[in-house]
Amino acid sequence: MARNFCDFRILLIPAALLFIYVQMRLFTTQSEYADHLAAALEAENHCTSQMRLLIDQISMQQGRVVALEEEKNRLDEECQHLRTLVQDLERKGVQRLIDKQQVPVAAVVVMACNRPDYLERTIESILKYQIAVASKFPLFISQDGSNERVKNKALSYNQLTYMQHLDLGPVRTERPGELIAYYKIASHYKWALDELFYKHNFSRVIILEDDMEIAPDFFDYFEATATLLDNDKTVMAVSSWNDNGQKHFVHDPEVLYRSDFFPGLGWMLSRSTWDELSPKWPKAYWDDWLRLKENHQDRQFIRPEVCRTYNFGEHGSSMGQFFKQYLEPIKLNDVHVDWKSMDLSYLKEDKYIRHFADIVSNAKPIHGTDAVLKAHNIDGDVRIPYKDQADFENIARQFGIFQEWKDGIPRTAYKGVVVFRYQTLRRIFLVGPDSLRQLGIKSV
């Protein structure tokens, strides 16, 4: 029995060792598990930390986006405010001109495009006489297009206001072969006159082109005729131009005429007339359009015997047409005329027709061929009848005056009568077939 007990104890030793080994393995496994668990917890904590950091960064970016949107809205509001301020300053700039002691007689606008040298010559000519009357005649330059040299030239003068017309759309002519320039010019005129009459609120506007010089009494002349333009609704515009104003056809700088033919080339228009013309302004050839009876509606134009503008534009949209024969020899008035002391009431419609009829009726009538020779041999005024347009053109060609007609009216004509000086103080009246009747002159 003692031996059996000894054998049992011997068996307990391996069991104990096995138990101890199992316990140690369990302990090792638990330690490894604890280490893995700790690592997993640490990784989870790191991941959570990274996610929170990412969430914080996203929140910051969203905040920046919101801030940028708010900044954009603020800048948009500031830009709108600045645009409003600039427009207000522009209005006030013109308003300061209007608020002077004298209300302006008329705004003066020079229509320009792409001729900086011509424009400079025109501006210098205007400023020579305009500075003294700047409050009465504020000066504007209206440029059609984006020629930088023209823009820089206009902006180099602080005595004027610059306007720019940018019409970048395609131009479609109504007939093949037409020059696009005439369409652009008509569009520019409408835009500029709308700006001056409706935005700047002038009651009258004098239109010049960028190839003109003006006479010393240019502004006095238009100031003197402004009242007539306002009060006589049979006067559509006042012009500073005489188509037959060449040196050998004029003499008296104080004489003014009414004409059924629109002269253009330096002319004054009232707002009331523009209210009528603006809605139906033509797409091209605006000057010939004004010469149509359906548009001038038998209203007339005041013009001088001696021009108050000189057109030096040999190169331009009209390709120098007629320049050498008709424009270059024009006489620009160079003497002082005291327009303020002159009574111009004879130009009113009811008085003028009698005034002009008296002059024509006192002229000696001549007939037949060789009109020039016969007129040369007669002292005093002469009247020469013509039967129709062809007959007029023949006589006009002999004297060297304009032969052109528009819508049945010869250039410069009043009641079909064209008047010009010839060689001396003598006046030649070319008289239409119905002129004497219209003037109330009995035929002899």
C-alpha positions in Angstrom: 0.0 0.0 0.0 2.9 2.3 0.7 4.2 1.6 -2.7 0.9 2.5 -4.3 0.9 5.8 -2.5 4.4 6.5 -3.7 3.3 5.8 -7.3 0.4 8.2 -6.9 2.6 11.0 -5.8 4.9 10.4 -8.7 1.9 10.8 -11.0 0.9 14.1 -9.3 4.2 15.8 -10.3 3.6 15.7 -14.1 0.0 16.7 -13.5 1.1 19.6 -11.5 3.7 20.6 -14.1 1.0 20.3 -16.8 -1.3 22.5 -14.7 1.4 25.1 -14.2 2.2 25.0 -18.0 -1.5 25.4 -18.9 -1.8 28.3 -16.4 1.3 30.0 -17.9 -0.1 29.6 -21.5 -3.4 31.0 -20.4 -1.6 33.9 -18.7 0.5 34.5 -21.9 -2.6 34.4 -24.1 -4.4 36.8 -21.8 -1.5 39.2 -21.9 -1.3 39.0 -25.7 -5.0 39.6 -25.9 -4.7 42.5 -23.5 -1.9 44.0 -25.6 -4.0 43.5 -28.8 -7.0 45.0 -27.1 -5.0 47.9 -25.9 -3.6 48.4 -29.4 -7.1 48.2 -30.9 -8.3 50.8 -28.3 -5.4 53.1 -29.1 -6.1 52.7 -32.9 -9.8 53.4 -32.3 -8.9 56.5 -30.2 -6.5 57.7 -33.0 -9.1 57.1 -35.6 -11.7 59.0 -33.6 -9.2 61.8 -33.1 -8.5 61.9 -36.9 -12.2 61.9 -37.7 -12.8 64.8 -35.2 -9.8 66.7 -36.8 -11.3 66.1 -40.3 -14.7 67.2 -39.1 -13.2 70.3 -37.6 -11.3 71.0 -40.9 -14.6 70.5 -42.9 -16.4 72.9 -40.6 -13.6 75.5 -41.0 -13.8 75.2 -44.8 -17.6 75.5 -44.7 -17.1 78.6 -42.6 -14.6 80.0 -45.1 -17.1 79.3 -48.0 -19.8 81.1 -46.1 -17.4 83.9 -45.4 -16.4 84.1 -49.1 -20.0 84.2 -50.1 -20.7 87.0 -47.7 -17.6 88.9 -48.9 -18.8 88.4 -52.6 -22.2 89.8 -51.7 -20.6 92.7 -49.9 -18.4 93.5 -52.9 -21.4 93.2 -55.2 -23.2 95.7 -53.1 -20.2 98.0 -53.0 -19.9 97.8 -56.8 -23.5 98.6 -57.3 -23.1 101.5 -54.9 -20.1 102.8 -56.8 -21.9 102.5 -60.1 -24.8 104.5 -58.7 -22.3 107.0 -57.3 -20.5 107.4 -60.7 -23.9 108.0 -62.4 -24.9 110.5 -59.8 -21.5 112.3 -60.2 -22.0 112.4 -63.9 -25.5 113.9 -63.5 -24.1 116.4 -60.9 -21.3 117.3 -63.2 -23.7 118.3 -65.9 -26.1 119.7 -63.4 -23.3 122.1 -62.1 -23.1 123.4 -65.7 -26.9 123.8 -65.7 -26.9 125.4 -62.3 -24.7 128.3 -63.4 -26.1 131.8 -63.4 -27.3 131.3 -67.0 -29.2 128.2 -68.2 -27.3 126.8 -71.2 -28.4 128.0 -74.6 -27.5 124.6 -76.1 -25.2 121.7 -75.6 -22.5 121.4 -78.3 -21.6 117.9 -79.4 -18.8 116.9 -81.7 -19.5 113.6 -83.4 -16.3 111.6 -83.7 -15.1 108.2 -84.7 -11.6 107.4 -85.8 -9.8 110.6 -86.8 -7.8 111.9 -83.8 -5.9 114.6 -85.8 -9.2 115.9 -87.3 -10.8 115.9 -83.8 -7.9 117.8 -82.3 -8.2 120.5 -84.9 -12.0 120.8 -84.4 -11.7 120.9 -80.6 -9.0 123.6 -80.7 -11.2 125.7 -83.1 -14.2 125.4 -80.8 -12.3 126.1 -77.5 -10.8 129.3 -79.0 -14.3 130.8 -78.8 -16.2 128.5 -76.4 -14.2 129.1 -73.2 -15.7 132.6 -72.8 -19.3 131.2 -73.1 -18.7 127.7 -71.6 -21.7 128.0 -69.2 -24.0 128.8 -72.1 -22.6 126.1 -74.5 -21.2 123.1 -72.6 -19.1 121.0 -74.9 -19.4 117.2 -75.4 -17.4 114.8 -77.5 -19.3 111.7 -78.6 -17.2 108.9 -80.0 -18.6 106.0 -82.0 -16.4 102.9 -81.4 -13.3 102.2 -79.4 -10.4 103.9 -81.3 -8.0 104.5 -78.4 -6.3 107.5 -80.0 -9.6 109.3 -80.4 -10.6 108.5 -76.9 -7.2 109.6 -75.4 -7.3 112.8 -77.4 -10.8 113.7 -76.2 -9.9 112.8 -72.5 -6.8 115.0 -72.7 -9.1 118.1 -72.6 -10.7 118.9 -69.2 -13.0 121.6 -70.8 -15.4 119.0 -72.2 -17.4 115.9 -71.4 -16.6 112.6 -73.1 -19.2 110.1 -74.2 -18.7 106.8 -76.0 -21.1 104.8 -78.1 -20.2 101.1 -78.4 -22.5 99.2 -80.7 -20.8 95.9 -81.3 -23.7 94.1 -83.0 -23.6 93.2 -86.7 -24.7 95.8 -89.2 -27.1 94.6 -91.8 -27.5 96.9 -94.8 -30.8 97.1 -96.6 -29.3 97.0 -100.1 -26.3 95.2 -101.5 -23.1 97.3 -101.8 -24.1 99.9 -99.3 -21.4 101.3 -96.9 -21.8 100.1 -93.4 -20.4 103.4 -92.2 -23.7 105.3 -93.0 -25.6 102.8 -90.8 -23.2 103.3 -87.9 -23.3 107.1 -88.2 -27.1 107.1 -88.1 -27.1 104.8 -85.0 -24.5 107.0 -83.3 -26.5 110.2 -84.0 -29.6 108.8 -82.4 -27.8 107.5 -79.3 -25.9 110.8 -78.8 -29.0 113.0 -79.2 -31.0 110.7 -76.9 -28.3 111.0 -74.3 -28.1 114.8 -74.4 -31.9 115.5 -74.6 -33.2 112.7 -72.3 -30.3 111.8 -69.9 -28.7 115.3 -69.6 -32.0 117.1 -70.2 -30.8 119.9 -72.5 -33.5 121.8 -74.4 -31.3 122.4 -77.5 -28.3 120.7 -79.0 -25.8 121.9 -81.6 -24.4 119.1 -83.7 -20.9 119.4 -85.2 -18.7 116.8 -86.8 -15.0 116.1 -86.2 -13.8 117.8 -89.3 -15.1 121.3 -88.7 -13.8 124.7 -87.7 -16.1 127.4 -86.4 -16.4 131.2 -87.0 -15.6 133.8 -84.2 -19.4 134.6 -84.0 -20.5 131.0 -84.1 -21.9 131.0 -80.6 -23.4 134.5 -80.8 -25.2 133.4 -84.0 -26.8 130.4 -82.4 -27.8 132.3 -79.2 -29.5 134.9 -81.4 -31.5 132.3 -83.3 -32.4 130.1 -80.4 -35.5 132.1 -79.6 -36.7 131.9 -83.2 -36.2 128.1 -83.1 -38.3 127.9 -79.9 -41.1 130.2 -80.9 -41.6 129.6 -84.7 -42.8 126.0 -85.1 -42.3 126.3 -88.9 -38.6 126.4 -88.2 -37.2 122.8 -87.9 -33.6 123.6 -87.2 -31.0 126.4 -87.5 -27.9 125.7 -89.5 -24.5 127.5 -89.7 -24.0 126.3 -93.3 -24.7 127.5 -96.8 -24.2 124.9 -99.6 -23.5 127.7 -102.0 -21.3 129.5 -99.5 -18.1 129.5 -101.6 -16.1 132.7 -101.6 -17.3 133.9 -105.0 -21.0 133.4 -104.2 -21.3 135.3 -100.8 -20.7 138.8 -99.5 -22.9 139.9 -96.5 -22.2 138.1 -93.2 -25.3 139.6 -91.6 -27.8 138.2 -94.0 -29.9 135.1 -93.0 -32.3 133.1 -95.1 -35.0 130.5 -94.7 -34.6 127.4 -96.7 -36.8 124.3 -97.5 -33.6 122.2 -97.9 -31.9 120.9 -94.8 -28.2 122.2 -94.8 -26.7 120.2 -91.9 -23.0 120.7 -91.2 -23.3 122.5 -87.9 -27.0 122.8 -86.9 -29.1 123.3 -83.8 -32.2 121.2 -82.9 -34.7 121.6 -80.1 -35.9 118.9 -77.8 -39.5 119.2 -79.0 -38.4 118.4 -82.6 -36.2 115.5 -81.4 -39.2 114.1 -79.5 -40.8 113.7 -82.9 -37.8 112.5 -84.8 -36.2 110.0 -82.3 -38.8 107.2 -82.5 -38.7 107.1 -86.3 -35.0 107.9 -86.8 -33.7 106.0 -89.9 -31.2 103.2 -90.0 -28.9 105.1 -92.4 -28.6 108.3 -94.5 -30.1 110.4 -91.8 -29.4 113.8 -93.5 -31.1 112.8 -96.7 -34.0 111.4 -94.6 -34.5 114.8 -93.0 -34.7 116.3 -96.5 -37.8 114.2 -97.4 -41.0 116.2 -97.3 -42.7 113.5 -95.2 -40.2 114.2 -92.4 -39.7 117.9 -92.5 -43.4 118.4 -93.3 -42.9 121.8 -95.0 -41.0 123.2 -92.1 -37.9 125.2 -93.0 -34.4 125.8 -91.8 -32.5 129.1 -91.0 -29.2 129.4 -92.8 -26.6 132.2 -93.2 -25.3 133.7 -96.4 -21.7 133.4 -95.1 -21.0 130.1 -93.4 -20.2 129.9 -89.6 -18.6 126.5 -90.0 -15.9 125.2 -92.4 -15.6 121.6 -93.3 -12.0 120.5 -93.9 -12.7 116.8 -94.0 -11.4 115.7 -97.4 -11.1 112.1 -96.1 -14.1 110.4 -94.5 -17.2 108.3 -95.0 -18.2 110.4 -98.1 -14.7 109.8 -99.6 -14.1 113.5 -100.1 -17.1 113.8 -102.5 -17.4 117.3 -104.0 -14.6 118.5 -101.6 -12.4 120.3 -104.1 -15.2 121.9 -106.0 -17.7 122.7 -103.2 -16.2 122.4 -99.7 -12.7 123.7 -99.9 -13.6 127.1 -101.4 -16.2 127.8 -98.7 -15.9 131.2 -97.0 -15.8 131.0 -93.2 -17.0 134.2 -91.6 -14.1 136.1 -90.1 -15.7 139.4 -89.1 -17.5 140.4 -85.9 -21.3 140.6 -86.1 -23.2 142.0 -83.2 -26.0 139.5 -83.3 -27.4 140.7 -79.9 -28.4 144.1 -81.4 -29.9 142.7 -84.6 -33.6 142.4 -85.1 -34.3 138.9 -86.6 -38.0 139.1 -86.5 -38.0 139.4 -90.3 -37.2 135.6 -90.3 -40.6 134.7 -88.8 -42.7 132.9 -91.3 -45.4 135.5 -91.7 -42.9 138.3 -92.2 -40.3 136.5 -94.2 -42.3 135.5 -97.2 -43.2 139.2 -97.7 -39.6 140.2 -97.1 -38.2 137.7 -99.6 -40.9 138.4 -102.2 -40.0 142.1 -102.2 -36.4 141.3 -102.9 -37.2 138.8 -105.6 -39.8 141.1 -107.3 -37.3 144.0 -107.4 -34.7 141.8 -109.3 -34.5 142.3 -113.1 -35.9 139.3 -114.9 -33.9 137.8 -117.8 -34.8 135.0 -120.2 -33.2 132.8 -122.8 -29.8 131.2 -123.1 -26.5 132.6 -122.0 -27.8 133.4 -118.5 -24.3 134.0 -117.2 -23.4 136.5 -119.9 -26.7 138.4 -119.5 -26.4 138.5 -115.8 -22.8 139.9 -116.1 -24.0 142.8 -118.2 -26.7 143.9 -115.8 -26.2 146.0 -112.7 -28.2 145.0 -109.7 -30.1 141.9 -108.7 -31.2 139.4 -111.4 -33.8 136.7 -111.5 -33.6 133.8 -114.0 -36.6 131.4 -114.4 -36.1 127.7 -114.8 -38.7 125.3 -116.1 -37.8 122.0 -114.3 -35.0 120.1 -112.6 -33.1 119.6 -115.9 -33.3 123.2 -116.8 -32.2 124.2 -113.3 -29.2 121.9 -113.5 -28.2 123.4 -116.8 -28.3 127.0 -115.4 -26.6 126.0 -112.1 -23.8 124.3 -114.1 -23.1 127.5 -116.0 -22.7 129.5 -112.7 -20.9 126.7 -110.8 -23.4 126.3 -107.9 -24.8 123.0 -106.5 -27.0 121.2 -109.0 -28.4 118.6 -106.6 -32.0 118.2 -105.7 -33.7 116.1 -103.0 -37.3 115.2 -103.0 -38.1 118.0 -105.6 -36.1 120.7 -103.7 -32.8 122.3 -104.9 -30.1 122.8 -102.3 -30.6 126.1 -100.4 -34.0 126.8 -102.1 -36.9 128.7 -100.5 -40.2 128.3 -102.4 -38.1 127.0 -105.3 -35.9 130.0 -105.4 -32.1 129.6 -105.1 -30.2 132.8 -104.3 -26.4 133.5 -104.5 -24.1 136.4 -105.1 -22.3 136.7 -108.5 -19.0 138.6 -108.9 -20.2 141.8 -107.1 -22.9 142.5 -104.6 -25.3 141.4 -107.3 -27.7 138.6 -106.3 -28.9 136.0 -108.7 -32.3 134.4 -108.1 -33.0 131.2 -109.9 -36.8 131.1 -109.9 -38.9 127.9 -110.2 -42.0 127.5 -112.3 -44.3 128.0 -109.3 -42.1 130.2 -107.2 -43.7 133.6 -108.1 -47.1 132.3 -107.3 -46.0 130.9 -103.9 -44.4 134.2 -103.1 -47.5 136.2 -104.2 -45.6 137.9 -107.0 -47.6 138.7 -110.1 -45.8 137.6 -113.3 -45.0 140.2 -115.8 
